Every structure is written in structure tokens, then in C-alpha cells.
Amino acid sequence: MTRRTQVAVVGAGPAGLLLAEVLQRQGVESIVVERRDRAYVEARIRAGVLETGTVEMMRRAGAAERLEREGLTHDGIEIAIDGHRRRVDFRGLVGASVTVYGQTEMTKDLGNRRAASGAETLYEALDVSLHDLETKRPRLQFVRDGREDEIEADFIAGCDGFHGACRPSIPAERLGVYERVYPFAWLGIMADCPPPADELIYARHQRGFALCSMRSRSRARHYLQAAPDEDLDQWSADRIWSEIAIRIGDPQGRLLKTAPLIEKSLTPMRSFVCETMRHGRLFLAGDAAHIVPPTGAKGLNLAASDVHYLSQAIVAFYRSGSQAELDAYPARALARVWKAQRFSWWMTTMLHNAGPGEAFQDKIHRAELDYVLGSPAAQTSLAENYVGLPY
Ligand SMILES: Cc1cc2nc3c(=O)[nH]c(=O)nc-3n(C[C@H](O)[C@H](O)[C@H](O)COP(=O)(O)OP(=O)(O)OC[C@H]3O[C@@H](n4cnc5c(N)ncnc54)[C@H](O)[C@@H]3O)c2cc1C
């Protein structure tokens, strides 16, 4: 069976669902094709700090009602060096804030919105392949319920994450890729207990980085710097809690509440940009085109800013018939992507221990952090980037 639509979206993560719903509200129809089932997609624990622009994109998708009710506004962060904490006041410095709201919740809200509008999302679509990308009728083929299926569209949006099928469909000789892999990873936990402070605590400690974050006032999300091949079995809950307490400067555990772990995972750290965000009628958005280390909380937010530029370009095409905005999409998106890459790299290197044999780098990064915490000018730059550069 061949279905026909205007935009075929591959991937029902934040980028794909947000794009589909923003387009839907502008009168552009789409079909979303997703490899996993809906419950799996909505339970995938990942990001949780939203820039103002991302919240605005959720409004434009008509899916911000619960986010506005339940999201936590954070006007700053705390940064600890060897246990001594200082606050960076975003609102005071740049008059803006961020919203803490889980990616799981954002995906559920977008999925509900899409189901309510009657728009099609085809979950459990396997073996997705892309065809005729350099023609006016690109096609997606896939297998669903054991049967071969096909979508013919005007455009394909590749929103299928880092390991998806879309980026590899671009001929290797046309791909422009830039990458850095870091020599450390994040051991992440989640637990149903209040976080130790009302705002996030980022810690640089001689034992390594730590971050105390949250998904709500009663659900904590914390991370520890670990080795990329760390054996998680060596990390009991007790060992994790006491290590977090030490790194944030709370060795007696006065602030840090504990509870049984409901998740324990290891996330590798990578910076990656595929500058080829367009190939014929295929447009990449989100993690399909770029990955940032999570220290600056930019991954999900970059997916949203790509959707902003791409949705504008697609809507302009249908309104005017002009390709100019589509042609401009990669350059517009990449200008913001590289600034977020720079910020994420900077936060990551400044806050993590560089590792054995890197004593000079560690001294420089400590001096830099010390400078930032003592300089309103440097803190303004941090705040401006953290809350999100304007679209
Ligand atoms: C473990 C982890 C922790 C993270 N933590 C943070 C964090 O704390 N802060 C932060 O800002 N960012 C974090 N990120 C990054 C953030 O979650 C991503 O940037 C964000 O999910 C990007 O959204 P996306 O829609 O582009 O990609 P994804 O969320 O990856 O969605 C892609 C979708 O495409 C589907 N798909 C893949 N391949 C195919 C295929 N062949 N056919 C059909 N469908 C396919 C996938 O199943 C998925 O649903 C984290 C990422 C990971 C992996």
C-alpha cells in the first residue's frame, strides 16, 4: 500500500513529534513513522531542562498546557568547586529562566496532542529505508505488522536520532562530519525523593563532576562523572549516594535525600555535528544531525530549535511555492547548533576532571571556573547561553 502525505517524518522522539504538530497547526499534513512502540518512546528517560524557546515551540504545537502547569521555573543554578557552592542568578543577570520538565512528559503531551488531532503516527515500523531523495517524490519504505508499506511525500524529515536510518541514507562522500569523544561518561540515577536544592547543583570536585538535577519536586535525577567503561555493578546505591554527597559538599548528607533507585545508567559523552542537514528533499533535525554532551542541557533544546527553522521553511514553501527558506535551513540551524556545541563543550571541559596526565588542563579549567564565579561578566555569558540564545 502506498500512502501519500506532504511531510513524512521519521522518528517520534521530541524532534519528530514537535515538527509534526507544529506543521499540523499550520495546515501542513504529515505521517510520523517510528521504530518503537508508543509506550517505549514515552518512557525513555533523557533530558529535562527546557529553554524558553522550547517552551514556546510546545505552545506552537498546542501541547504546552500541562508543561505550563507542572513545569518548574528555575531562575539560576548553583555551582560547587570542591564543595563550596555559589549561585549563578540567570534572572538577575539576563532576565530569563529555564523550565524543568521531563522529556518523557513532553513526548507524552505531544503524543496525546497528535492522537487527539487524528493525525497518523505509525509505531513499530521496521526496516525503514529512504528512496528517491533527489526527486520531487521521495519515498519511505518500511515493514509494519509483517507487511511492506510505503509513504510518498513532498519532503522527508529525518528526526530519527543518532542511530537512525536517515543520516546514513546520505551518500558518504557528501557528509560533512565533525566529532569529539570525551574520555569520561555520566553515571545517571533517578529516585523518588526531593532534590537537595530548589535549583540544579553542578559540582566540580577533585573526585570528579557531579550534577544534582530533578524532574519534579519529588523526583531527583543525579549524575556522577565516571569512566566510559565503568562497571555499574560496582556502584551500589549507597556508594552512589555517598559519592554525590561528597562531590556537592554535603558529606554528612544534610541536604541530600535518598531513596531506592528507579534507574541507573551510563551515558557516553560526545560532540558531533553533521553539517549536511539537507540532501535533496531529506532534511535532518535533532540528534539525527548533532549530539552534544549533556552538561549544558542543550540536546533536546537544539532539536526544538531545528524544528523552529525547519517548520518555518516548510510552511513558507507551501504558502509561497518558494524554496528559498528550505535552501537556507541548514545554515540557519547550524549557526545555532555550533554556538550550543561551543557552550556544551565549554561547560563539559570546565566542570569535569580531564583525567590522568592532564594536570595542566585541570589547572586551567579550575582557574576558568574560579574566574567565572568571581566575574559578573563571565556569569552573564554563562547565563545567556544556558537559558538559550534567541532563534
Ligand atoms: C541516555 C541519554 C541521556 C540524555 N540526557 C540528556 C539531558 O540530560 N539533557 C539534554 O538536554 N539532553 C539529554 N539527552 C539528549 C536528548 O535526549 C536528545 O537530544 C533528544 O532526545 C533529541 O531528540 P530527537 O527527537 O532528535 O531524537 P531521539 O529522542 O533520539 O528520537 C529519535 C526517535 O527516532 C526513532 N528511530 C530511530 N531510528 C529509527 C528508524 N530507523 N526508523 C524509525 N524510527 C527510528 C527512535 O526510536 C526515537 O523515538 C540525552 C540523550 C541520551 C541518549
The ligand as an SDF file (V2000), in Angstrom:
LIG
                    3D

 53 58  0  0  0  0  0  0  0  0999 V2000
   20.8050    8.4310   27.7080 C   0  0  0  0  0  0  0  0  0  0  0  0
   20.6000    9.8610   27.2660 C   0  0  0  0  0  0  0  0  0  0  0  0
   20.5040   10.8770   28.2240 C   0  0  0  0  0  0  0  0  0  0  0  0
   20.3070   12.2010   27.8210 C   0  0  0  0  0  0  0  0  0  0  0  0
   20.2320   13.1860   28.7750 N   0  0  0  0  0  0  0  0  0  0  0  0
   20.0610   14.4540   28.3690 C   0  0  0  0  0  0  0  0  0  0  0  0
   19.9910   15.5050   29.3010 C   0  0  0  0  0  0  0  0  0  0  0  0
   20.0830   15.2880   30.4970 O   0  0  0  0  0  0  0  0  0  0  0  0
   19.8180   16.7750   28.8410 N   0  0  0  0  0  0  0  0  0  0  0  0
   19.7050   17.0400   27.4830 C   0  0  0  0  0  0  0  0  0  0  0  0
   19.4950   18.1880   27.0760 O   0  0  0  0  0  0  0  0  0  0  0  0
   19.7620   16.0800   26.5960 N   0  0  0  0  0  0  0  0  0  0  0  0
   19.9340   14.8050   27.0010 C   0  0  0  0  0  0  0  0  0  0  0  0
   19.9990   13.8420   26.0900 N   0  0  0  0  0  0  0  0  0  0  0  0
   19.8260   14.2160   24.7110 C   0  0  0  0  0  0  0  0  0  0  0  0
   18.3560   14.3820   24.3560 C   0  0  0  0  0  0  0  0  0  0  0  0
   17.5990   13.3880   24.9730 O   0  0  0  0  0  0  0  0  0  0  0  0
   18.2500   14.3290   22.8500 C   0  0  0  0  0  0  0  0  0  0  0  0
   18.9760   15.4280   22.3320 O   0  0  0  0  0  0  0  0  0  0  0  0
   16.8230   14.3610   22.3270 C   0  0  0  0  0  0  0  0  0  0  0  0
   16.1670   13.1680   22.6500 O   0  0  0  0  0  0  0  0  0  0  0  0
   16.8220   14.5600   20.8150 C   0  0  0  0  0  0  0  0  0  0  0  0
   15.5430   14.3300   20.2920 O   0  0  0  0  0  0  0  0  0  0  0  0
   15.3790   13.6940   18.8550 P   0  0  0  0  0  0  0  0  0  0  0  0
   13.9200   13.6230   18.6400 O   0  0  0  0  0  0  0  0  0  0  0  0
   16.2280   14.4160   17.8920 O   0  0  0  0  0  0  0  0  0  0  0  0
   15.9990   12.2240   18.9430 O   0  0  0  0  0  0  0  0  0  0  0  0
   15.5200   10.9660   19.7830 P   0  0  0  0  0  0  0  0  0  0  0  0
   14.9630   11.3770   21.0840 O   0  0  0  0  0  0  0  0  0  0  0  0
   16.6440   10.0090   19.7620 O   0  0  0  0  0  0  0  0  0  0  0  0
   14.3100   10.3770   18.9360 O   0  0  0  0  0  0  0  0  0  0  0  0
   14.5170    9.6790   17.7420 C   0  0  0  0  0  0  0  0  0  0  0  0
   13.3500    8.7300   17.5100 C   0  0  0  0  0  0  0  0  0  0  0  0
   13.5530    8.0620   16.2810 O   0  0  0  0  0  0  0  0  0  0  0  0
   13.3020    6.6710   16.4430 C   0  0  0  0  0  0  0  0  0  0  0  0
   14.0790    5.9340   15.4460 N   0  0  0  0  0  0  0  0  0  0  0  0
   15.3930    5.6790   15.4530 C   0  0  0  0  0  0  0  0  0  0  0  0
   15.7640    5.0010   14.3650 N   0  0  0  0  0  0  0  0  0  0  0  0
   14.6310    4.8150   13.6450 C   0  0  0  0  0  0  0  0  0  0  0  0
   14.3700    4.1740   12.4220 C   0  0  0  0  0  0  0  0  0  0  0  0
   15.3420    3.5710   11.7180 N   0  0  0  0  0  0  0  0  0  0  0  0
   13.1050    4.1620   11.9620 N   0  0  0  0  0  0  0  0  0  0  0  0
   12.1130    4.7740   12.6680 C   0  0  0  0  0  0  0  0  0  0  0  0
   12.3000    5.3890   13.8470 N   0  0  0  0  0  0  0  0  0  0  0  0
   13.5590    5.4090   14.3250 C   0  0  0  0  0  0  0  0  0  0  0  0
   13.7310    6.3960   17.8790 C   0  0  0  0  0  0  0  0  0  0  0  0
   13.1160    5.2170   18.3930 O   0  0  0  0  0  0  0  0  0  0  0  0
   13.2670    7.6580   18.5710 C   0  0  0  0  0  0  0  0  0  0  0  0
   11.9370    7.5510   19.0390 O   0  0  0  0  0  0  0  0  0  0  0  0
   20.2070   12.5190   26.4540 C   0  0  0  0  0  0  0  0  0  0  0  0
   20.3030   11.5050   25.4990 C   0  0  0  0  0  0  0  0  0  0  0  0
   20.5160   10.1800   25.8870 C   0  0  0  0  0  0  0  0  0  0  0  0
   20.6450    9.1130   24.8400 C   0  0  0  0  0  0  0  0  0  0  0  0
  1  2  1  0
  2  3  1  0
  2 52  2  0
  3  4  2  0
  4  5  1  0
  4 50  1  0
  5  6  2  0
  6  7  1  0
  6 13  1  0
  7  8  2  0
  7  9  1  0
  9 10  1  0
 10 11  2  0
 10 12  1  0
 12 13  2  0
 13 14  1  0
 14 15  1  0
 14 50  1  0
 15 16  1  0
 16 17  1  0
 16 18  1  0
 18 19  1  0
 18 20  1  0
 20 21  1  0
 20 22  1  0
 22 23  1  0
 23 24  1  0
 24 25  2  0
 24 26  1  0
 24 27  1  0
 27 28  1  0
 28 29  2  0
 28 30  1  0
 28 31  1  0
 31 32  1  0
 32 33  1  0
 33 34  1  0
 33 48  1  0
 34 35  1  0
 35 36  1  0
 35 46  1  0
 36 37  1  0
 36 45  1  0
 37 38  2  0
 38 39  1  0
 39 40  1  0
 39 45  2  0
 40 41  1  0
 40 42  2  0
 42 43  1  0
 43 44  2  0
 44 45  1  0
 46 47  1  0
 46 48  1  0
 48 49  1  0
 50 51  2  0
 51 52  1  0
 52 53  1  0
M  END
$$$$
